[in-house]
Amino acid sequence: MRAFLVLIGIILLLVAGAMAMGWVNIDQTRPAVVQAPAFRAEGPKVSVGTETKTVEVPTVKVEKPADNAQ
């Protein structure tokens, strides 16, 4: 297994060296096109408005407990 990995490493180095020296030239013949799919979604119609209302609010009375120090 180790010999196989060493062989692949040597081949990659040779290819990289050949590309650096200009012996191998790789050109892109077609542009790569990546497109996201198109979606259309329709949701419910929402109307927003304001109106004035009177709301009764309860009153709150707080009584402190008597201070009975003994």
PDB file of N, CA, C and O in Angstrom:
ATOM      1  N   MET A   1       0.829  -1.182   0.000  1.00  0.00           N
ATOM      2  CA  MET A   1       0.000   0.000   0.000  1.00  0.00           C
ATOM      3  C   MET A   1       0.877   1.251   0.000  1.00  0.00           C
ATOM      4  O   MET A   1       0.597   2.224  -0.700  1.00  0.00           O
ATOM      5  N   ARG A   2       1.940   1.205   0.796  1.00  0.00           N
ATOM      6  CA  ARG A   2       2.835   2.354   0.876  1.00  0.00           C
ATOM      7  C   ARG A   2       3.507   2.613  -0.472  1.00  0.00           C
ATOM      8  O   ARG A   2       3.686   3.765  -0.866  1.00  0.00           O
ATOM      9  N   ALA A   3       3.873   1.562  -1.167  1.00  0.00           N
ATOM     10  CA  ALA A   3       4.516   1.716  -2.474  1.00  0.00           C
ATOM     11  C   ALA A   3       3.546   2.360  -3.470  1.00  0.00           C
ATOM     12  O   ALA A   3       3.956   3.174  -4.298  1.00  0.00           O
ATOM     13  N   PHE A   4       2.286   2.003  -3.393  1.00  0.00           N
ATOM     14  CA  PHE A   4       1.270   2.579  -4.278  1.00  0.00           C
ATOM     15  C   PHE A   4       1.130   4.081  -4.032  1.00  0.00           C
ATOM     16  O   PHE A   4       1.048   4.860  -4.982  1.00  0.00           O
ATOM     17  N   LEU A   5       1.102   4.489  -2.763  1.00  0.00           N
ATOM     18  CA  LEU A   5       1.001   5.906  -2.426  1.00  0.00           C
ATOM     19  C   LEU A   5       2.240   6.680  -2.872  1.00  0.00           C
ATOM     20  O   LEU A   5       2.131   7.819  -3.326  1.00  0.00           O
ATOM     21  N   VAL A   6       3.412   6.069  -2.745  1.00  0.00           N
ATOM     22  CA  VAL A   6       4.650   6.707  -3.195  1.00  0.00           C
ATOM     23  C   VAL A   6       4.617   6.876  -4.707  1.00  0.00           C
ATOM     24  O   VAL A   6       5.021   7.921  -5.218  1.00  0.00           O
ATOM     25  N   LEU A   7       4.140   5.863  -5.436  1.00  0.00           N
ATOM     26  CA  LEU A   7       4.038   5.930  -6.890  1.00  0.00           C
ATOM     27  C   LEU A   7       3.085   7.054  -7.323  1.00  0.00           C
ATOM     28  O   LEU A   7       3.386   7.798  -8.256  1.00  0.00           O
ATOM     29  N   ILE A   8       1.939   7.174  -6.646  1.00  0.00           N
ATOM     30  CA  ILE A   8       0.985   8.248  -6.958  1.00  0.00           C
ATOM     31  C   ILE A   8       1.617   9.612  -6.671  1.00  0.00           C
ATOM     32  O   ILE A   8       1.426  10.556  -7.438  1.00  0.00           O
ATOM     33  N   GLY A   9       2.366   9.720  -5.576  1.00  0.00           N
ATOM     34  CA  GLY A   9       3.047  10.973  -5.244  1.00  0.00           C
ATOM     35  C   GLY A   9       4.070  11.366  -6.294  1.00  0.00           C
ATOM     36  O   GLY A   9       4.166  12.536  -6.664  1.00  0.00           O
ATOM     37  N   ILE A  10       4.833  10.400  -6.775  1.00  0.00           N
ATOM     38  CA  ILE A  10       5.836  10.681  -7.807  1.00  0.00           C
ATOM     39  C   ILE A  10       5.163  11.133  -9.099  1.00  0.00           C
ATOM     40  O   ILE A  10       5.631  12.064  -9.755  1.00  0.00           O
ATOM     41  N   ILE A  11       4.065  10.474  -9.464  1.00  0.00           N
ATOM     42  CA  ILE A  11       3.338  10.849 -10.680  1.00  0.00           C
ATOM     43  C   ILE A  11       2.797  12.267 -10.562  1.00  0.00           C
ATOM     44  O   ILE A  11       2.890  13.045 -11.511  1.00  0.00           O
ATOM     45  N   LEU A  12       2.234  12.611  -9.412  1.00  0.00           N
ATOM     46  CA  LEU A  12       1.718  13.966  -9.209  1.00  0.00           C
ATOM     47  C   LEU A  12       2.836  15.001  -9.291  1.00  0.00           C
ATOM     48  O   LEU A  12       2.637  16.074  -9.861  1.00  0.00           O
ATOM     49  N   LEU A  13       3.994  14.702  -8.740  1.00  0.00           N
ATOM     50  CA  LEU A  13       5.123  15.627  -8.825  1.00  0.00           C
ATOM     51  C   LEU A  13       5.589  15.797 -10.261  1.00  0.00           C
ATOM     52  O   LEU A  13       5.921  16.908 -10.674  1.00  0.00           O
ATOM     53  N   LEU A  14       5.618  14.707 -11.032  1.00  0.00           N
ATOM     54  CA  LEU A  14       6.024  14.795 -12.434  1.00  0.00           C
ATOM     55  C   LEU A  14       5.028  15.629 -13.247  1.00  0.00           C
ATOM     56  O   LEU A  14       5.434  16.441 -14.078  1.00  0.00           O
ATOM     57  N   VAL A  15       3.741  15.433 -13.014  1.00  0.00           N
ATOM     58  CA  VAL A  15       2.725  16.204 -13.726  1.00  0.00           C
ATOM     59  C   VAL A  15       2.827  17.677 -13.345  1.00  0.00           C
ATOM     60  O   VAL A  15       2.745  18.542 -14.217  1.00  0.00           O
ATOM     61  N   ALA A  16       3.004  17.976 -12.073  1.00  0.00           N
ATOM     62  CA  ALA A  16       3.133  19.363 -11.630  1.00  0.00           C
ATOM     63  C   ALA A  16       4.379  20.006 -12.224  1.00  0.00           C
ATOM     64  O   ALA A  16       4.347  21.167 -12.631  1.00  0.00           O
ATOM     65  N   GLY A  17       5.472  19.257 -12.275  1.00  0.00           N
ATOM     66  CA  GLY A  17       6.705  19.774 -12.887  1.00  0.00           C
ATOM     67  C   GLY A  17       6.532  20.023 -14.378  1.00  0.00           C
ATOM     68  O   GLY A  17       7.011  21.034 -14.892  1.00  0.00           O
ATOM     69  N   ALA A  18       5.855  19.116 -15.081  1.00  0.00           N
ATOM     70  CA  ALA A  18       5.629  19.288 -16.511  1.00  0.00           C
ATOM     71  C   ALA A  18       4.747  20.504 -16.773  1.00  0.00           C
ATOM     72  O   ALA A  18       4.966  21.221 -17.749  1.00  0.00           O
ATOM     73  N   MET A  19       3.759  20.748 -15.921  1.00  0.00           N
ATOM     74  CA  MET A  19       2.905  21.921 -16.075  1.00  0.00           C
ATOM     75  C   MET A  19       3.697  23.201 -15.801  1.00  0.00           C
ATOM     76  O   MET A  19       3.495  24.208 -16.479  1.00  0.00           O
ATOM     77  N   ALA A  20       4.591  23.171 -14.820  1.00  0.00           N
ATOM     78  CA  ALA A  20       5.396  24.343 -14.486  1.00  0.00           C
ATOM     79  C   ALA A  20       6.376  24.681 -15.605  1.00  0.00           C
ATOM     80  O   ALA A  20       6.653  25.855 -15.849  1.00  0.00           O
ATOM     81  N   MET A  21       6.903  23.665 -16.289  1.00  0.00           N
ATOM     82  CA  MET A  21       7.865  23.883 -17.373  1.00  0.00           C
ATOM     83  C   MET A  21       7.181  24.257 -18.683  1.00  0.00           C
ATOM     84  O   MET A  21       7.843  24.671 -19.634  1.00  0.00           O
ATOM     85  N   GLY A  22       5.878  24.115 -18.735  1.00  0.00           N
ATOM     86  CA  GLY A  22       5.155  24.456 -19.949  1.00  0.00           C
ATOM     87  C   GLY A  22       5.035  23.298 -20.927  1.00  0.00           C
ATOM     88  O   GLY A  22       4.597  23.509 -22.058  1.00  0.00           O
ATOM     89  N   TRP A  23       5.402  22.100 -20.542  1.00  0.00           N
ATOM     90  CA  TRP A  23       5.311  20.931 -21.414  1.00  0.00           C
ATOM     91  C   TRP A  23       3.868  20.451 -21.533  1.00  0.00           C
ATOM     92  O   TRP A  23       3.472  19.868 -22.542  1.00  0.00           O
ATOM     93  N   VAL A  24       3.084  20.711 -20.472  1.00  0.00           N
ATOM     94  CA  VAL A  24       1.676  20.314 -20.465  1.00  0.00           C
ATOM     95  C   VAL A  24       0.861  21.583 -20.272  1.00  0.00           C
ATOM     96  O   VAL A  24       1.119  22.366 -19.357  1.00  0.00           O
ATOM     97  N   ASN A  25      -0.123  21.780 -21.139  1.00  0.00           N
ATOM     98  CA  ASN A  25      -0.973  22.954 -21.048  1.00  0.00           C
ATOM     99  C   ASN A  25      -2.416  22.479 -21.005  1.00  0.00           C
ATOM    100  O   ASN A  25      -2.866  21.757 -21.894  1.00  0.00           O
ATOM    101  N   ILE A  26      -3.133  22.881 -19.976  1.00  0.00           N
ATOM    102  CA  ILE A  26      -4.534  22.480 -19.827  1.00  0.00           C
ATOM    103  C   ILE A  26      -5.367  23.739 -19.934  1.00  0.00           C
ATOM    104  O   ILE A  26      -5.243  24.647 -19.112  1.00  0.00           O
ATOM    105  N   ASP A  27      -6.228  23.796 -20.960  1.00  0.00           N
ATOM    106  CA  ASP A  27      -7.110  24.941 -21.171  1.00  0.00           C
ATOM    107  C   ASP A  27      -8.548  24.509 -20.969  1.00  0.00           C
ATOM    108  O   ASP A  27      -8.923  23.369 -21.242  1.00  0.00           O
ATOM    109  N   GLN A  28      -9.331  25.437 -20.491  1.00  0.00           N
ATOM    110  CA  GLN A  28     -10.748  25.172 -20.300  1.00  0.00           C
ATOM    111  C   GLN A  28     -11.448  25.471 -21.614  1.00  0.00           C
ATOM    112  O   GLN A  28     -11.395  26.599 -22.105  1.00  0.00           O
ATOM    113  N   THR A  29     -12.107  24.463 -22.190  1.00  0.00           N
ATOM    114  CA  THR A  29     -12.752  24.640 -23.488  1.00  0.00           C
ATOM    115  C   THR A  29     -14.166  25.165 -23.365  1.00  0.00           C
ATOM    116  O   THR A  29     -14.653  25.831 -24.279  1.00  0.00           O
ATOM    117  N   ARG A  30     -14.840  24.887 -22.263  1.00  0.00           N
ATOM    118  CA  ARG A  30     -16.205  25.333 -22.006  1.00  0.00           C
ATOM    119  C   ARG A  30     -16.275  25.953 -20.630  1.00  0.00           C
ATOM    120  O   ARG A  30     -15.697  25.405 -19.691  1.00  0.00           O
ATOM    121  N   PRO A  31     -16.945  27.051 -20.475  1.00  0.00           N
ATOM    122  CA  PRO A  31     -17.063  27.600 -19.119  1.00  0.00           C
ATOM    123  C   PRO A  31     -17.985  26.727 -18.258  1.00  0.00           C
ATOM    124  O   PRO A  31     -19.007  26.222 -18.723  1.00  0.00           O
ATOM    125  N   ALA A  32     -17.606  26.574 -17.046  1.00  0.00           N
ATOM    126  CA  ALA A  32     -18.427  25.805 -16.110  1.00  0.00           C
ATOM    127  C   ALA A  32     -19.612  26.662 -15.695  1.00  0.00           C
ATOM    128  O   ALA A  32     -19.442  27.821 -15.316  1.00  0.00           O
ATOM    129  N   VAL A  33     -20.792  26.103 -15.765  1.00  0.00           N
ATOM    130  CA  VAL A  33     -22.003  26.847 -15.431  1.00  0.00           C
ATOM    131  C   VAL A  33     -22.684  26.149 -14.267  1.00  0.00           C
ATOM    132  O   VAL A  33     -23.069  24.982 -14.344  1.00  0.00           O
ATOM    133  N   VAL A  34     -22.814  26.887 -13.216  1.00  0.00           N
ATOM    134  CA  VAL A  34     -23.521  26.359 -12.050  1.00  0.00           C
ATOM    135  C   VAL A  34     -24.726  27.259 -11.832  1.00  0.00           C
ATOM    136  O   VAL A  34     -24.581  28.450 -11.557  1.00  0.00           O
ATOM    137  N   GLN A  35     -25.906  26.687 -11.956  1.00  0.00           N
ATOM    138  CA  GLN A  35     -27.120  27.469 -11.786  1.00  0.00           C
ATOM    139  C   GLN A  35     -27.991  26.825 -10.724  1.00  0.00           C
ATOM    140  O   GLN A  35     -28.171  25.608 -10.676  1.00  0.00           O
ATOM    141  N   ALA A  36     -28.515  27.680  -9.887  1.00  0.00           N
ATOM    142  CA  ALA A  36     -29.458  27.198  -8.879  1.00  0.00           C
ATOM    143  C   ALA A  36     -30.827  27.060  -9.543  1.00  0.00           C
ATOM    144  O   ALA A  36     -31.162  27.853 -10.422  1.00  0.00           O
ATOM    145  N   PRO A  37     -31.597  26.100  -9.153  1.00  0.00           N
ATOM    146  CA  PRO A  37     -32.933  25.963  -9.732  1.00  0.00           C
ATOM    147  C   PRO A  37     -33.809  27.156  -9.356  1.00  0.00           C
ATOM    148  O   PRO A  37     -33.644  27.757  -8.295  1.00  0.00           O
ATOM    149  N   ALA A  38     -34.730  27.480 -10.236  1.00  0.00           N
ATOM    150  CA  ALA A  38     -35.627  28.613  -9.986  1.00  0.00           C
ATOM    151  C   ALA A  38     -36.892  28.120  -9.297  1.00  0.00           C
ATOM    152  O   ALA A  38     -37.427  27.062  -9.628  1.00  0.00           O
ATOM    153  N   PHE A  39     -37.354  28.901  -8.340  1.00  0.00           N
ATOM    154  CA  PHE A  39     -38.565  28.561  -7.605  1.00  0.00           C
ATOM    155  C   PHE A  39     -39.491  29.763  -7.612  1.00  0.00           C
ATOM    156  O   PHE A  39     -39.039  30.908  -7.650  1.00  0.00           O
ATOM    157  N   ARG A  40     -40.767  29.502  -7.575  1.00  0.00           N
ATOM    158  CA  ARG A  40     -41.748  30.563  -7.388  1.00  0.00           C
ATOM    159  C   ARG A  40     -42.724  30.073  -6.331  1.00  0.00           C
ATOM    160  O   ARG A  40     -43.281  28.979  -6.426  1.00  0.00           O
ATOM    161  N   ALA A  41     -42.913  30.905  -5.331  1.00  0.00           N
ATOM    162  CA  ALA A  41     -43.826  30.535  -4.247  1.00  0.00           C
ATOM    163  C   ALA A  41     -44.787  31.688  -4.007  1.00  0.00           C
ATOM    164  O   ALA A  41     -44.392  32.854  -4.034  1.00  0.00           O
ATOM    165  N   GLU A  42     -46.030  31.362  -3.777  1.00  0.00           N
ATOM    166  CA  GLU A  42     -47.026  32.373  -3.479  1.00  0.00           C
ATOM    167  C   GLU A  42     -47.628  32.077  -2.112  1.00  0.00           C
ATOM    168  O   GLU A  42     -48.027  30.950  -1.817  1.00  0.00           O
ATOM    169  N   GLY A  43     -47.681  33.107  -1.294  1.00  0.00           N
ATOM    170  CA  GLY A  43     -48.230  32.950   0.046  1.00  0.00           C
ATOM    171  C   GLY A  43     -49.553  33.675   0.152  1.00  0.00           C
ATOM    172  O   GLY A  43     -50.032  34.249  -0.826  1.00  0.00           O
ATOM    173  N   PRO A  44     -50.143  33.652   1.325  1.00  0.00           N
ATOM    174  CA  PRO A  44     -51.437  34.319   1.521  1.00  0.00           C
ATOM    175  C   PRO A  44     -51.273  35.837   1.485  1.00  0.00           C
ATOM    176  O   PRO A  44     -50.200  36.364   1.777  1.00  0.00           O
ATOM    177  N   LYS A  45     -52.330  36.516   1.130  1.00  0.00           N
ATOM    178  CA  LYS A  45     -52.340  37.981   1.132  1.00  0.00           C
ATOM    179  C   LYS A  45     -52.652  38.450   2.556  1.00  0.00           C
ATOM    180  O   LYS A  45     -53.574  37.940   3.192  1.00  0.00           O
ATOM    181  N   VAL A  46     -51.890  39.413   3.046  1.00  0.00           N
ATOM    182  CA  VAL A  46     -52.047  39.908   4.409  1.00  0.00           C
ATOM    183  C   VAL A  46     -52.266  41.414   4.350  1.00  0.00           C
ATOM    184  O   VAL A  46     -51.498  42.139   3.717  1.00  0.00           O
ATOM    185  N   SER A  47     -53.321  41.876   5.015  1.00  0.00           N
ATOM    186  CA  SER A  47     -53.589  43.305   5.114  1.00  0.00           C
ATOM    187  C   SER A  47     -53.319  43.749   6.548  1.00  0.00           C
ATOM    188  O   SER A  47     -53.761  43.106   7.501  1.00  0.00           O
ATOM    189  N   VAL A  48     -52.596  44.842   6.689  1.00  0.00           N
ATOM    190  CA  VAL A  48     -52.254  45.349   8.009  1.00  0.00           C
ATOM    191  C   VAL A  48     -52.862  46.737   8.151  1.00  0.00           C
ATOM    192  O   VAL A  48     -52.714  47.581   7.267  1.00  0.00           O
ATOM    193  N   GLY A  49     -53.543  46.970   9.262  1.00  0.00           N
ATOM    194  CA  GLY A  49     -54.158  48.271   9.505  1.00  0.00           C
ATOM    195  C   GLY A  49     -54.146  48.583  10.987  1.00  0.00           C
ATOM    196  O   GLY A  49     -53.658  47.796  11.798  1.00  0.00           O
ATOM    197  N   THR A  50     -54.689  49.743  11.332  1.00  0.00           N
ATOM    198  CA  THR A  50     -54.771  50.133  12.739  1.00  0.00           C
ATOM    199  C   THR A  50     -56.202  50.546  13.054  1.00  0.00           C
ATOM    200  O   THR A  50     -56.949  50.976  12.175  1.00  0.00           O
ATOM    201  N   GLU A  51     -56.565  50.408  14.309  1.00  0.00           N
ATOM    202  CA  GLU A  51     -57.856  50.896  14.786  1.00  0.00           C
ATOM    203  C   GLU A  51     -57.712  51.258  16.253  1.00  0.00           C
ATOM    204  O   GLU A  51     -56.907  50.663  16.968  1.00  0.00           O
ATOM    205  N   THR A  52     -58.480  52.219  16.694  1.00  0.00           N
ATOM    206  CA  THR A  52     -58.402  52.699  18.061  1.00  0.00           C
ATOM    207  C   THR A  52     -59.458  51.996  18.902  1.00  0.00           C
ATOM    208  O   THR A  52     -60.627  51.931  18.524  1.00  0.00           O
ATOM    209  N   LYS A  53     -59.031  51.469  20.052  1.00  0.00           N
ATOM    210  CA  LYS A  53     -59.946  50.802  20.977  1.00  0.00           C
ATOM    211  C   LYS A  53     -59.637  51.263  22.390  1.00  0.00           C
ATOM    212  O   LYS A  53     -58.518  51.677  22.691  1.00  0.00           O
ATOM    213  N   THR A  54     -60.647  51.186  23.258  1.00  0.00           N
ATOM    214  CA  THR A  54     -60.465  51.478  24.671  1.00  0.00           C
ATOM    215  C   THR A  54     -60.464  50.147  25.418  1.00  0.00           C
ATOM    216  O   THR A  54     -61.376  49.332  25.272  1.00  0.00           O
ATOM    217  N   VAL A  55     -59.436  49.951  26.209  1.00  0.00           N
ATOM    218  CA  VAL A  55     -59.285  48.702  26.947  1.00  0.00           C
ATOM    219  C   VAL A  55     -59.269  49.023  28.431  1.00  0.00           C
ATOM    220  O   VAL A  55     -58.527  49.903  28.869  1.00  0.00           O
ATOM    221  N   GLU A  56     -60.089  48.312  29.215  1.00  0.00           N
ATOM    222  CA  GLU A  56     -60.105  48.501  30.664  1.00  0.00           C
ATOM    223  C   GLU A  56     -58.928  47.763  31.279  1.00  0.00           C
ATOM    224  O   GLU A  56     -58.677  46.593  30.989  1.00  0.00           O
ATOM    225  N   VAL A  57     -58.214  48.482  32.135  1.00  0.00           N
ATOM    226  CA  VAL A  57     -57.050  47.911  32.799  1.00  0.00           C
ATOM    227  C   VAL A  57     -57.360  47.833  34.285  1.00  0.00           C
ATOM    228  O   VAL A  57     -57.774  48.833  34.872  1.00  0.00           O
ATOM    229  N   PRO A  58     -57.172  46.680  34.909  1.00  0.00           N
ATOM    230  CA  PRO A  58     -57.465  46.577  36.341  1.00  0.00           C
ATOM    231  C   PRO A  58     -56.441  47.368  37.161  1.00  0.00           C
ATOM    232  O   PRO A  58     -55.279  47.503  36.777  1.00  0.00           O
ATOM    233  N   THR A  59     -56.903  47.880  38.289  1.00  0.00           N
ATOM    234  CA  THR A  59     -55.994  48.582  39.195  1.00  0.00           C
ATOM    235  C   THR A  59     -55.463  47.572  40.204  1.00  0.00           C
ATOM    236  O   THR A  59     -56.153  46.632  40.600  1.00  0.00           O
ATOM    237  N   VAL A  60     -54.247  47.790  40.597  1.00  0.00           N
ATOM    238  CA  VAL A  60     -53.598  46.876  41.537  1.00  0.00           C
ATOM    239  C   VAL A  60     -53.218  47.683  42.774  1.00  0.00           C
ATOM    240  O   VAL A  60     -52.604  48.746  42.677  1.00  0.00           O
ATOM    241  N   LYS A  61     -53.597  47.153  43.950  1.00  0.00           N
ATOM    242  CA  LYS A  61     -53.266  47.809  45.203  1.00  0.00           C
ATOM    243  C   LYS A  61     -52.338  46.882  45.971  1.00  0.00           C
ATOM    244  O   LYS A  61     -52.649  45.708  46.176  1.00  0.00           O
ATOM    245  N   VAL A  62     -51.205  47.410  46.392  1.00  0.00           N
ATOM    246  CA  VAL A  62     -50.211  46.609  47.127  1.00  0.00           C
ATOM    247  C   VAL A  62     -50.123  47.158  48.535  1.00  0.00           C
ATOM    248  O   VAL A  62     -49.924  48.355  48.741  1.00  0.00           O
ATOM    249  N   GLU A  63     -50.273  46.273  49.495  1.00  0.00           N
ATOM    250  CA  GLU A  63     -50.150  46.659  50.898  1.00  0.00           C
ATOM    251  C   GLU A  63     -48.962  45.930  51.491  1.00  0.00           C
ATOM    252  O   GLU A  63     -48.819  44.715  51.351  1.00  0.00           O
ATOM    253  N   LYS A  64     -48.118  46.692  52.153  1.00  0.00           N
ATOM    254  CA  LYS A  64     -46.964  46.099  52.813  1.00  0.00           C
ATOM    255  C   LYS A  64     -47.437  45.436  54.099  1.00  0.00           C
ATOM    256  O   LYS A  64     -48.376  45.920  54.730  1.00  0.00           O
ATOM    257  N   PRO A  65     -46.806  44.342  54.497  1.00  0.00           N
ATOM    258  CA  PRO A  65     -47.203  43.715  55.755  1.00  0.00           C
ATOM    259  C   PRO A  65     -46.753  44.587  56.929  1.00  0.00           C
ATOM    260  O   PRO A  65     -45.780  45.335  56.836  1.00  0.00           O
ATOM    261  N   ALA A  66     -47.486  44.470  58.029  1.00  0.00           N
ATOM    262  CA  ALA A  66     -47.173  45.239  59.224  1.00  0.00           C
ATOM    263  C   ALA A  66     -45.824  44.796  59.766  1.00  0.00           C
ATOM    264  O   ALA A  66     -45.472  43.617  59.730  1.00  0.00           O
ATOM    265  N   ASP A  67     -45.076  45.776  60.272  1.00  0.00           N
ATOM    266  CA  ASP A  67     -43.735  45.489  60.816  1.00  0.00           C
ATOM    267  C   ASP A  67     -43.889  45.104  62.271  1.00  0.00           C
ATOM    268  O   ASP A  67     -43.923  45.977  63.139  1.00  0.00           O
ATOM    269  N   ASN A  68     -43.983  43.818  62.558  1.00  0.00           N
ATOM    270  CA  ASN A  68     -44.167  43.317  63.941  1.00  0.00           C
ATOM    271  C   ASN A  68     -42.857  42.725  64.439  1.00  0.00           C
ATOM    272  O   ASN A  68     -42.694  41.505  64.459  1.00  0.00           O
ATOM    273  N   ALA A  69     -41.941  43.563  64.832  1.00  0.00           N
ATOM    274  CA  ALA A  69     -40.668  43.083  65.367  1.00  0.00           C
ATOM    275  C   ALA A  69     -40.852  42.703  66.826  1.00  0.00           C
ATOM    276  O   ALA A  69     -41.327  43.524  67.611  1.00  0.00           O
ATOM    277  N   GLN A  70     -40.501  41.514  67.207  1.00  0.00           N
ATOM    278  CA  GLN A  70     -40.681  41.077  68.588  1.00  0.00           C
ATOM    279  C   GLN A  70     -39.365  40.819  69.240  1.00  0.00           C
ATOM    280  O   GLN A  70     -39.319  40.441  70.410  1.00  0.00           O
TER     281      GLN A  70
END
